[in-house]
């Protein structure tokens, strides 16, 4: 749970704030819709995992006396935000799927 997250990158890109966080990769128009979406989701999941690993590393560094507690709190908060964003996206996807399944053809 750490700072480098898909959500943080998206928010930074929208606000025009760099902060060392890369914005999410753009899907090229030549890709199929399924390929681009699945790669985007895969990238988001990977970023959330990276955020968690960074937070763990920060916590271990503080325990060893090599890092600042503020850095750990920041990394954990950013990781939590990334995870909450991922869960919200999942919930919206499930809701959209259920709505599509209720449609009459």
C-alpha positions in Angstrom: 0.0 0.0 0.0 2.0 3.0 -1.2 2.1 6.2 -3.2 2.5 5.1 -6.8 -1.1 4.4 -7.6 -3.4 4.6 -10.6 -5.8 6.8 -8.8 -3.1 9.2 -7.6 -1.8 9.4 -11.2 -5.2 10.1 -12.5 -6.0 12.8 -10.0 -2.5 14.4 -10.5 -3.1 14.4 -14.3 -6.5 16.0 -13.9 -5.2 18.6 -11.5 -2.0 19.2 -13.4 0.1 18.3 -10.4 3.1 16.1 -11.0 4.2 15.1 -7.6 6.4 12.4 -9.1 3.3 10.2 -9.8 3.0 9.1 -13.4 -0.5 9.6 -15.0 -2.2 6.4 -16.2 -1.2 5.2 -19.6 -3.5 6.1 -22.5 -5.2 3.4 -24.5 -4.2 3.7 -28.2 -7.0 4.0 -30.7 -5.6 1.1 -32.7 -6.1 -1.4 -29.9 -9.3 -3.4 -29.6 -11.7 -2.1 -27.0 -11.3 -5.3 -24.9 -7.5 -5.3 -25.1 -7.2 -1.7 -24.0 -9.7 -2.1 -21.2 -8.2 -5.3 -19.9 -4.6 -3.8 -20.0 -5.8 -0.7 -18.3 -7.4 -2.8 -15.5 -4.2 -4.9 -15.3 -2.1 -1.8 -15.0 -4.4 -0.5 -12.2 -4.2 -3.7 -10.3 -0.4 -3.7 -10.6 -0.2 -0.1 -9.4 -2.3 -0.9 -6.3 0.0 -3.8 -5.6 3.1 -1.6 -6.0 1.5 0.9 -3.6 1.1 -1.8 -1.0 4.7 -3.0 -1.4 6.0 0.5 -1.1 4.0 1.1 2.1 5.4 -2.2 3.5 9.0 -1.1 2.6 8.4 2.3 4.3 7.2 0.6 7.4 10.2 -1.7 7.5 12.5 1.3 7.0 10.9 3.1 10.0 11.3 0.0 12.1 15.0 -0.1 11.2 15.3 3.6 12.0 16.1 4.6 8.4 12.9 6.5 7.4 10.6 9.2 8.7 7.2 8.3 10.2 5.5 10.9 8.0 6.7 9.1 4.9 5.1 5.8 6.2 1.8 7.5 7.1 1.8 9.1 3.6 2.5 5.9 1.9 -0.2 4.0 3.8 -2.7 6.7 3.2 -2.0 6.7 -0.5 -2.2 2.9 -0.6 -5.5 3.0 1.2 -6.9 5.6 -1.3 -5.7 3.5 -4.2 -7.4 0.4 -2.8 -10.6 2.3 -2.1 -10.6 3.6 -5.7 -10.1 0.1 -7.0 -13.0 -1.2 -4.9 -15.2 1.6 -6.1 -14.4 0.8 -9.8 -15.1 -2.8 -9.1 -18.5 -2.0 -7.6 -19.4 0.3 -10.5 -18.4 -2.5 -13.0 -20.6 -5.0 -11.2 -23.5 -2.6 -11.1 -23.1 -1.9 -14.9 -23.0 -5.7 -15.6 -26.1 -6.3 -13.5 -27.9 -3.4 -15.3 -26.9 -4.9 -18.7 -28.2 -8.3 -17.6 -31.6 -6.8 -16.7 -32.0 -5.2 -20.2 -34.5 -6.8 -22.5 -33.3 -7.7 -25.9 
